[in-house]
Amino acid sequence: MMRSVEEYYHAREMAGAPKKYTHDVSLFDTTYIDEFGSKYCDFPGVEKWRYELLLSSFVNMLDNLETFRDEYKDSDSIRNSVEEWHLSAQQAQATAAPAATKKQSQ
């Protein structure tokens, strides 16, 4: 693990990024996130709309630091995806509730 960290720092240094900016998230490297997740965590890639939402939020924050939390300008794909995600979460919760109640009564 330490070797991996050292290789990471070395690669960043060679690219001209100082070590003090290791946790800088101003430049989102979505390729790295997906590759790391699939290689080390057996984690599926992040959906495109989530990256779009992240970038949209970041740009909105840069445009208007005072009120960026009050206003948002989401694209239709973000809006539809968030609604779909929310509905699937509600369905999963509704499905899990009767099973939990049944298990408690036993």
TIMI-2910 file (N, C-alpha, C, CB; in pm, 1 decimal, decimal comma, always signed):
<rs>
+----------+----------+----------+----------+----------+----------+----------+----------+----------+----------+----------+----------+------+
!      n_x !      n_y !      n_z !     ca_x !     ca_y !     ca_z !      c_x !      c_y !      c_z !     cb_x !     cb_y !     cb_z ! resn !
+----------+----------+----------+----------+----------+----------+----------+----------+----------+----------+----------+----------+------+
!    +82,5 !   -118,5 !     +0,0 !     +0,0 !     +0,0 !     +0,0 !    +87,6 !   +125,8 !     +0,0 !    -94,2 !     -0,7 !   +121,0 !  Met !
!   +192,1 !   +124,0 !    +81,4 !   +281,5 !   +239,3 !    +86,1 !   +350,6 !   +260,3 !    -48,3 !   +385,8 !   +221,6 !   +197,0 !  Met !
!   +384,6 !   +149,6 !   -112,6 !   +448,2 !   +161,3 !   -244,7 !   +352,3 !   +228,8 !   -342,9 !   +490,9 !    +21,2 !   -298,1 !  Arg !
!   +225,8 !   +193,3 !   -334,7 !   +125,6 !   +253,6 !   -421,7 !   +115,4 !   +404,1 !   -396,5 !    -10,9 !   +186,7 !   -400,5 !  Ser !
!   +117,8 !   +444,8 !   -270,3 !   +111,6 !   +586,2 !   -234,8 !   +234,9 !   +659,3 !   -287,5 !    +99,8 !   +603,4 !    -82,0 !  Val !
!   +350,8 !   +598,2 !   -269,5 !   +474,8 !   +659,9 !   -318,2 !   +472,5 !   +674,1 !   -470,8 !   +597,4 !   +576,4 !   -274,4 !  Glu !
!   +422,2 !   +573,3 !   -540,2 !   +411,3 !   +580,6 !   -685,9 !   +315,2 !   +692,1 !   -726,9 !   +364,0 !   +445,5 !   -743,5 !  Glu !
!   +208,0 !   +704,9 !   -653,5 !   +110,3 !   +810,1 !   -681,7 !   +173,5 !   +948,1 !   -666,5 !    -11,4 !   +796,9 !   -588,5 !  Tyr !
!   +243,1 !   +969,6 !   -553,7 !   +309,3 !  +1097,9 !   -531,2 !   +415,0 !  +1124,6 !   -637,4 !   +372,7 !  +1101,6 !   -392,3 !  Tyr !
!   +489,1 !  +1022,6 !   -672,7 !   +593,2 !  +1038,0 !   -774,5 !   +530,7 !  +1076,6 !   -909,2 !   +675,3 !   +907,2 !   -788,4 !  His !
!   +422,5 !  +1011,2 !   -946,5 !   +356,7 !  +1042,2 !  -1073,2 !   +304,2 !  +1185,6 !  -1073,3 !   +241,9 !   +943,5 !  -1099,6 !  Ala !
!   +248,3 !  +1229,1 !   -961,4 !   +199,1 !  +1367,2 !   -952,1 !   +313,5 !  +1466,6 !   -959,4 !   +120,5 !  +1387,8 !   -822,3 !  Arg !
!   +424,4 !  +1431,6 !   -893,9 !   +541,3 !  +1519,6 !   -897,5 !   +594,8 !  +1531,9 !  -1040,1 !   +651,6 !  +1467,0 !   -803,4 !  Glu !
!   +599,6 !  +1420,1 !  -1111,2 !   +647,6 !  +1421,6 !  -1249,4 !   +553,9 !  +1503,0 !  -1339,7 !   +660,9 !  +1277,8 !  -1302,6 !  Met !
!   +425,1 !  +1505,2 !  -1303,6 !   +327,7 !  +1581,6 !  -1381,4 !   +329,0 !  +1729,6 !  -1344,2 !   +188,1 !  +1524,5 !  -1361,2 !  Ala !
!   +407,7 !  +1764,4 !  -1242,6 !   +418,4 !  +1904,3 !  -1202,3 !   +322,2 !  +1945,9 !  -1093,7 !   +397,6 !  +1990,7 !  -1319,2 !  Gly !
!   +254,5 !  +1849,0 !  -1031,3 !   +160,1 !  +1880,1 !   -923,2 !   +230,2 !  +1859,4 !   -789,1 !    +31,3 !  +1791,0 !   -933,1 !  Ala !
!   +248,5 !  +1965,3 !   -711,2 !   +314,7 !  +1951,2 !   -581,4 !   +238,2 !  +1859,9 !   -486,3 !   +332,3 !  +2087,2 !   -517,5 !  Pro !
!   +310,6 !  +1797,2 !   -396,7 !   +252,0 !  +1703,4 !   -300,8 !   +145,5 !  +1770,5 !   -214,0 !   +361,2 !  +1643,9 !   -212,1 !  Lys !
!   +161,6 !  +1899,2 !   -187,6 !    +65,0 !  +1969,0 !   -101,1 !    -74,2 !  +1977,5 !   -163,7 !   +115,3 !  +2109,4 !    -70,0 !  Lys !
!    -85,0 !  +1951,1 !   -295,3 !   -214,6 !  +1954,6 !   -362,3 !   -272,7 !  +1814,8 !   -383,0 !   -201,7 !  +2025,1 !   -495,9 !  Tyr !
!   -230,1 !  +1719,7 !   -304,2 !   -275,8 !  +1582,0 !   -318,5 !   -427,3 !  +1569,9 !   -312,0 !   -213,7 !  +1496,1 !   -211,8 !  Thr !
!   -489,3 !  +1641,7 !   -221,8 !   -633,7 !  +1629,7 !   -202,1 !   -712,5 !  +1740,8 !   -270,6 !   -665,2 !  +1629,6 !    -54,8 !  His !
!   -653,2 !  +1804,2 !   -366,5 !   -720,5 !  +1910,1 !   -441,0 !   -825,3 !  +1846,5 !   -531,1 !   -618,7 !  +1994,3 !   -524,1 !  Asp !
!   -949,7 !  +1885,5 !   -512,4 !  -1057,5 !  +1828,5 !   -592,7 !  -1109,2 !  +1926,4 !   -697,6 !  -1171,3 !  +1784,9 !   -503,0 !  Val !
!  -1032,8 !  +2030,6 !   -723,1 !  -1080,1 !  +2127,9 !   -820,5 !  -1075,7 !  +2074,1 !   -962,7 !   -998,2 !  +2254,0 !   -811,3 !  Ser !
!   -991,7 !  +1976,5 !   -987,1 !   -987,7 !  +1911,6 !  -1118,0 !  -1030,7 !  +1767,5 !  -1099,8 !   -845,2 !  +1920,3 !  -1182,6 !  Leu !
!  -1154,7 !  +1739,3 !  -1129,0 !  -1208,8 !  +1605,9 !  -1107,5 !  -1160,1 !  +1511,6 !  -1215,8 !  -1361,8 !  +1609,1 !  -1104,4 !  Phe !
!  -1086,0 !  +1411,2 !  -1175,8 !  -1035,9 !  +1312,3 !  -1270,1 !  -1128,2 !  +1191,2 !  -1262,5 !   -886,7 !  +1273,0 !  -1239,2 !  Asp !
!  -1234,3 !  +1193,5 !  -1340,0 !  -1334,8 !  +1088,5 !  -1333,0 !  -1280,4 !   +954,6 !  -1381,6 !  -1456,6 !  +1127,5 !  -1414,4 !  Thr !
!  -1186,0 !   +956,6 !  -1472,8 !  -1125,8 !   +831,7 !  -1519,7 !  -1054,7 !   +761,8 !  -1405,5 !  -1027,7 !   +858,1 !  -1635,4 !  Thr !
!   -979,2 !   +837,3 !  -1327,3 !   -907,5 !   +780,0 !  -1213,2 !  -1004,7 !   +721,0 !  -1112,3 !   -819,7 !   +886,0 !  -1146,0 !  Tyr !
!  -1112,2 !   +792,1 !  -1085,8 !  -1210,4 !   +744,8 !   -988,1 !  -1268,5 !   +610,0 !  -1032,0 !  -1323,7 !   +849,2 !   -969,9 !  Ile !
!  -1310,1 !   +600,9 !  -1157,1 !  -1369,4 !   +476,8 !  -1206,9 !  -1267,4 !   +363,1 !  -1213,0 !  -1429,6 !   +499,5 !  -1345,1 !  Asp !
!  -1146,5 !   +393,3 !  -1258,4 !  -1043,4 !   +289,0 !  -1266,7 !  -1006,5 !   +238,1 !  -1128,0 !   -917,9 !   +342,3 !  -1338,2 !  Glu !
!   -989,6 !   +327,5 !  -1033,1 !   -954,9 !   +288,1 !   -897,1 !  -1064,9 !   +201,6 !   -837,1 !   -930,5 !   +411,8 !   -809,5 !  Phe !
!  -1188,9 !   +244,9 !   -854,9 !  -1301,0 !   +169,5 !   -799,3 !  -1313,1 !    +29,9 !   -856,7 !  -1428,5 !   +243,4 !   -822,6 !  Gly !
!  -1293,8 !    +16,1 !   -986,4 !  -1307,2 !   -116,1 !  -1047,8 !  -1186,0 !   -204,4 !  -1018,6 !  -1326,3 !   -102,3 !  -1198,7 !  Ser !
!  -1068,8 !   -145,3 !  -1009,7 !   -946,5 !   -223,5 !   -989,3 !   -930,5 !   -271,4 !   -845,2 !   -825,6 !   -141,1 !  -1028,8 !  Lys !
!   -956,4 !   -184,1 !   -749,3 !   -927,7 !   -216,1 !   -610,1 !  -1050,6 !   -249,3 !   -525,8 !   -856,3 !   -102,7 !   -548,0 !  Tyr !
!  -1166,2 !   -207,6 !   -568,2 !  -1283,5 !   -222,6 !   -482,4 !  -1394,4 !   -306,3 !   -545,1 !  -1337,5 !    -87,5 !   -447,3 !  Cys !
!  -1375,4 !   -351,2 !   -667,5 !  -1480,7 !   -421,7 !   -739,6 !  -1608,7 !   -339,0 !   -737,4 !  -1505,1 !   -561,7 !   -678,5 !  Asp !
!  -1591,5 !   -209,9 !   -761,8 !  -1700,5 !   -112,9 !   -754,9 !  -1737,3 !    -70,3 !   -895,9 !  -1661,2 !    +10,1 !   -668,6 !  Phe !
!  -1864,9 !    -65,5 !   -929,1 !  -1903,5 !    -25,3 !  -1065,0 !  -1870,8 !   +121,7 !  -1090,4 !  -2053,4 !    -50,3 !  -1087,8 !  Pro !
!  -1858,5 !   +158,2 !  -1214,4 !  -1831,1 !   +297,3 !  -1250,0 !  -1944,9 !   +387,8 !  -1207,7 !  -1807,1 !   +310,5 !  -1399,7 !  Gly !
!  -1911,3 !   +511,2 !  -1182,2 !  -2011,1 !   +608,9 !  -1141,3 !  -2089,3 !   +653,6 !  -1264,1 !  -1945,0 !   +730,2 !  -1070,1 !  Val !
!  -2219,2 !   +666,3 !  -1248,4 !  -2304,5 !   +705,5 !  -1359,6 !  -2267,6 !   +844,8 !  -1408,7 !  -2451,9 !   +700,7 !  -1318,6 !  Glu !
!  -2283,4 !   +866,8 !  -1537,5 !  -2246,3 !   +993,9 !  -1599,5 !  -2321,5 !  +1111,2 !  -1536,4 !  -2273,6 !   +989,2 !  -1749,8 !  Lys !
!  -2447,1 !  +1091,5 !  -1503,5 !  -2525,9 !  +1201,9 !  -1448,6 !  -2471,9 !  +1248,6 !  -1314,3 !  -2671,3 !  +1160,6 !  -1433,9 !  Trp !
!  -2409,6 !  +1157,8 !  -1237,9 !  -2353,1 !  +1198,7 !  -1108,9 !  -2233,1 !  +1291,4 !  -1128,8 !  -2311,5 !  +1075,1 !  -1026,7 !  Arg !
!  -2150,3 !  +1260,4 !  -1228,2 !  -2038,8 !  +1349,4 !  -1260,1 !  -2090,4 !  +1482,9 !  -1310,9 !  -1946,0 !  +1285,3 !  -1364,3 !  Tyr !
!  -2194,8 !  +1476,9 !  -1391,3 !  -2253,8 !  +1599,9 !  -1444,2 !  -2309,3 !  +1685,3 !  -1329,9 !  -2365,6 !  +1567,3 !  -1546,4 !  Glu !
!  -2371,6 !  +1621,1 !  -1232,8 !  -2424,8 !  +1692,5 !  -1117,1 !  -2311,4 !  +1754,5 !  -1035,5 !  -2508,4 !  +1597,8 !  -1029,1 !  Leu !
!  -2205,5 !  +1681,4 !  -1013,7 !  -2090,5 !  +1731,3 !   -939,8 !  -2030,3 !  +1853,2 !  -1008,6 !  -1985,2 !  +1621,7 !   -924,7 !  Leu !
!  -2009,0 !  +1841,8 !  -1138,4 !  -1951,0 !  +1952,0 !  -1213,6 !  -2044,5 !  +2072,8 !  -1215,4 !  -1919,3 !  +1907,7 !  -1356,1 !  Leu !
!  -2171,8 !  +2048,4 !  -1233,8 !  -2270,1 !  +2155,6 !  -1234,2 !  -2270,8 !  +2229,5 !  -1100,7 !  -2409,2 !  +2100,1 !  -1264,7 !  Ser !
!  -2265,6 !  +2156,2 !   -991,6 !  -2264,1 !  +2217,0 !   -858,4 !  -2137,6 !  +2299,3 !   -837,3 !  -2275,1 !  +2109,0 !   -750,0 !  Ser !
!  -2026,7 !  +2246,1 !   -882,7 !  -1899,2 !  +2315,2 !   -866,5 !  -1897,2 !  +2445,0 !   -947,0 !  -1783,3 !  +2224,3 !   -909,3 !  Phe !
!  -1942,7 !  +2438,5 !  -1070,6 !  -1946,1 !  +2558,4 !  -1155,2 !  -2041,8 !  +2661,2 !  -1096,1 !  -1988,3 !  +2522,5 !  -1300,1 !  Val !
!  -2155,7 !  +2616,2 !  -1048,1 !  -2252,2 !  +2705,9 !   -985,5 !  -2191,4 !  +2773,8 !   -863,1 !  -2379,2 !  +2629,2 !   -946,2 !  Asn !
!  -2114,2 !  +2698,4 !   -785,7 !  -2049,6 !  +2755,3 !   -668,4 !  -1948,2 !  +2862,7 !   -709,3 !  -1980,7 !  +2644,8 !   -586,4 !  Met !
!  -1870,6 !  +2835,6 !   -814,5 !  -1773,0 !  +2934,0 !   -860,2 !  -1840,2 !  +3059,4 !   -915,1 !  -1683,0 !  +2873,0 !   -966,3 !  Leu !
!  -1953,6 !  +3042,2 !   -980,9 !  -2025,0 !  +3156,1 !  -1038,9 !  -2086,2 !  +3247,2 !   -933,4 !  -2133,3 !  +3106,9 !  -1131,6 !  Asp !
!  -2135,8 !  +3187,4 !   -825,4 !  -2205,7 !  +3267,0 !   -725,7 !  -2183,6 !  +3207,1 !   -587,4 !  -2356,2 !  +3275,4 !   -758,0 !  Asn !
!  -2074,8 !  +3242,5 !   -526,7 !  -2035,9 !  +3184,6 !   -398,8 !  -2134,2 !  +3216,5 !   -286,4 !  -1899,0 !  +3233,2 !   -361,0 !  Leu !
!  -2199,7 !  +3327,8 !   -294,0 !  -2291,9 !  +3369,2 !   -187,6 !  -2419,8 !  +3285,2 !   -182,0 !  -2328,6 !  +3514,5 !   -206,2 !  Glu !
!  -2479,9 !  +3256,7 !   -297,2 !  -2611,8 !  +3192,4 !   -297,4 !  -2616,4 !  +3064,4 !   -379,8 !  -2715,0 !  +3288,3 !   -349,7 !  Thr !
!  -2503,3 !  +2999,8 !   -402,6 !  -2504,4 !  +2882,0 !   -489,9 !  -2590,1 !  +2768,4 !   -433,7 !  -2362,5 !  +2832,5 !   -511,7 !  Phe !
!  -2612,7 !  +2765,0 !   -304,9 !  -2695,9 !  +2659,5 !   -246,4 !  -2845,0 !  +2684,9 !   -268,4 !  -2667,4 !  +2647,3 !    -97,3 !  Arg !
!  -2880,4 !  +2808,8 !   -296,6 !  -3020,7 !  +2845,4 !   -312,1 !  -3072,2 !  +2824,8 !   -453,6 !  -3040,5 !  +2988,3 !   -272,3 !  Asp !
!  -2982,6 !  +2826,3 !   -550,2 !  -3021,8 !  +2814,5 !   -690,4 !  -2944,8 !  +2700,1 !   -755,0 !  -2996,7 !  +2947,1 !   -766,5 !  Glu !
!  -3007,8 !  +2634,3 !   -846,8 !  -2938,2 !  +2532,5 !   -923,0 !  -2995,1 !  +2528,2 !  -1063,4 !  -2949,3 !  +2394,9 !   -854,8 !  Tyr !
!  -2908,8 !  +2494,9 !  -1156,8 !  -2948,1 !  +2489,8 !  -1297,1 !  -2912,6 !  +2351,0 !  -1350,3 !  -2877,7 !  +2603,2 !  -1380,9 !  Lys !
!  -2992,1 !  +2254,6 !  -1315,7 !  -2964,9 !  +2117,7 !  -1358,4 !  -3017,0 !  +2093,6 !  -1498,8 !  -3027,4 !  +2017,8 !  -1261,3 !  Asp !
!  -2947,2 !  +2008,7 !  -1569,5 !  -2994,6 !  +1969,1 !  -1701,8 !  -3108,4 !  +1868,4 !  -1685,0 !  -2878,4 !  +1908,8 !  -1787,5 !  Ser !
!  -3177,4 !  +1840,2 !  -1793,2 !  -3286,2 !  +1742,2 !  -1788,0 !  -3234,2 !  +1604,4 !  -1750,3 !  -3358,7 !  +1735,4 !  -1922,5 !  Asp !
!  -3115,2 !  +1568,9 !  -1796,9 !  -3062,1 !  +1435,9 !  -1764,9 !  -3033,7 !  +1422,4 !  -1615,9 !  -2934,2 !  +1408,4 !  -1845,1 !  Ser !
!  -2983,1 !  +1527,4 !  -1553,5 !  -2960,4 !  +1522,7 !  -1408,4 !  -3093,0 !  +1512,4 !  -1336,1 !  -2882,5 !  +1647,2 !  -1360,1 !  Ile !
!  -3186,7 !  +1595,8 !  -1371,3 !  -3317,6 !  +1596,8 !  -1304,9 !  -3385,4 !  +1460,1 !  -1316,5 !  -3408,0 !  +1706,2 !  -1365,5 !  Arg !
!  -3388,6 !  +1404,7 !  -1435,7 !  -3452,1 !  +1273,7 !  -1457,0 !  -3379,6 !  +1163,6 !  -1381,5 !  -3456,2 !  +1240,0 !  -1606,1 !  Asn !
!  -3248,8 !  +1166,9 !  -1381,0 !  -3171,6 !  +1063,0 !  -1312,4 !  -3189,5 !  +1069,8 !  -1162,2 !  -3024,4 !  +1075,0 !  -1346,9 !  Ser !
!  -3191,2 !  +1189,7 !  -1106,8 !  -3211,0 !  +1204,1 !   -962,6 !  -3350,9 !  +1156,2 !   -924,3 !  -3190,0 !  +1351,2 !   -918,7 !  Val !
!  -3450,9 !  +1189,7 !  -1004,6 !  -3587,1 !  +1142,9 !   -977,3 !  -3594,2 !   +991,0 !   -983,1 !  -3686,3 !  +1204,1 !  -1077,4 !  Glu !
!  -3529,9 !   +932,7 !  -1083,3 !  -3528,4 !   +786,7 !  -1097,7 !  -3458,4 !   +721,6 !   -978,7 !  -3458,7 !   +745,8 !  -1229,2 !  Glu !
!  -3346,4 !   +778,6 !   -938,1 !  -3271,9 !   +726,4 !   -823,2 !  -3356,2 !   +735,8 !   -696,2 !  -3139,1 !   +803,3 !   -805,1 !  Trp !
!  -3423,7 !   +849,1 !   -677,7 !  -3506,4 !   +868,8 !   -559,1 !  -3621,1 !   +767,4 !   -555,2 !  -3561,9 !  +1012,3 !   -556,0 !  His !
!  -3686,1 !   +744,7 !   -668,8 !  -3795,7 !   +647,4 !   -673,5 !  -3746,6 !   +506,3 !   -645,3 !  -3864,6 !   +651,7 !   -809,5 !  Leu !
!  -3631,5 !   +470,1 !   -699,0 !  -3579,6 !   +335,2 !   -674,2 !  -3542,1 !   +317,8 !   -527,0 !  -3457,2 !   +307,0 !   -763,9 !  Ser !
!  -3492,6 !   +423,9 !   -463,4 !  -3461,1 !   +417,3 !   -320,3 !  -3587,9 !   +400,4 !   -238,1 !  -3385,5 !   +543,5 !   -275,5 !  Ala !
!  -3694,3 !   +470,5 !   -276,0 !  -3821,9 !   +456,5 !   -205,2 !  -3877,8 !   +315,5 !   -221,1 !  -3923,6 !   +559,7 !   -256,6 !  Gln !
!  -3867,1 !   +260,0 !   -341,5 !  -3916,2 !   +124,3 !   -366,4 !  -3836,5 !    +22,2 !   -285,3 !  -3908,3 !    +90,7 !   -516,7 !  Gln !
!  -3706,9 !    +39,3 !   -277,8 !  -3622,9 !    -52,6 !   -200,5 !  -3657,8 !    -44,6 !    -52,5 !  -3473,6 !    -21,0 !   -221,9 !  Ala !
!  -3682,8 !    +75,8 !     -5,1 !  -3718,8 !    +94,0 !   +135,3 !  -3855,3 !    +31,2 !   +164,3 !  -3719,8 !   +243,8 !   +171,7 !  Gln !
!  -3949,3 !    +48,0 !    +73,7 !  -4082,5 !     -9,7 !    +92,4 !  -4076,6 !   -162,4 !    +90,3 !  -4178,7 !    +41,1 !    -16,2 !  Ala !
!  -3990,7 !   -217,6 !     +8,9 !  -3975,2 !   -363,0 !     +1,1 !  -3908,5 !   -417,2 !   +126,8 !  -3893,4 !   -401,9 !   -122,9 !  Thr !
!  -3813,6 !   -342,9 !   +181,2 !  -3739,8 !   -387,7 !   +299,0 !  -3822,8 !   -377,7 !   +426,8 !  -3612,9 !   -306,7 !   +314,2 !  Ala !
!  -3914,3 !   -283,8 !   +433,8 !  -3992,9 !   -262,0 !   +556,0 !  -4076,9 !   -383,5 !   +595,6 !  -4083,8 !   -142,3 !   +537,7 !  Ala !
!  -4153,9 !   -446,7 !   +504,1 !  -4232,7 !   -563,9 !   +545,9 !  -4144,0 !   -681,6 !   +588,4 !  -4325,0 !   -607,9 !   +432,0 !  Pro !
!  -4031,3 !   -697,0 !   +523,7 !  -3940,9 !   -807,0 !   +560,0 !  -3885,1 !   -785,9 !   +700,6 !  -3825,1 !   -818,5 !   +457,8 !  Ala !
!  -3853,3 !   -662,5 !   +735,7 !  -3802,0 !   -632,4 !   +870,3 !  -3908,7 !   -654,0 !   +975,5 !  -3750,5 !   -488,5 !   +877,7 !  Ala !
!  -4031,3 !   -615,5 !   +945,1 !  -4141,2 !   -634,6 !  +1038,7 !  -4168,5 !   -781,8 !  +1060,3 !  -4266,8 !   -564,9 !   +988,9 !  Thr !
!  -4166,0 !   -860,7 !   +954,6 !  -4188,2 !  -1004,7 !   +962,2 !  -4078,1 !  -1071,1 !  +1045,2 !  -4193,6 !  -1066,2 !   +820,7 !  Lys !
!  -3955,2 !  -1027,9 !  +1027,0 !  -3841,8 !  -1085,2 !  +1099,4 !  -3851,8 !  -1054,1 !  +1249,5 !  -3708,8 !  -1031,3 !  +1042,2 !  Lys !
!  -3897,8 !   -932,9 !  +1284,5 !  -3911,5 !   -893,1 !  +1425,5 !  -4021,9 !   -973,4 !  +1495,0 !  -3941,6 !   -741,9 !  +1436,0 !  Gln !
!  -4126,8 !  -1008,0 !  +1421,6 !  -4239,9 !  -1076,5 !  +1483,4 !  -4208,8 !  -1223,9 !  +1509,7 !  -4363,6 !  -1064,2 !  +1394,7 !  Ser !
!  -4103,8 !  -1274,9 !  +1449,3 !  -4071,7 !  -1417,3 !  +1468,8 !  -4002,2 !  -1441,3 !  +1595,6 !  -3988,6 !  -1469,3 !  +1358,2 !  Gln !
+----------+----------+----------+----------+----------+----------+----------+----------+----------+----------+----------+----------+------+
</rs>
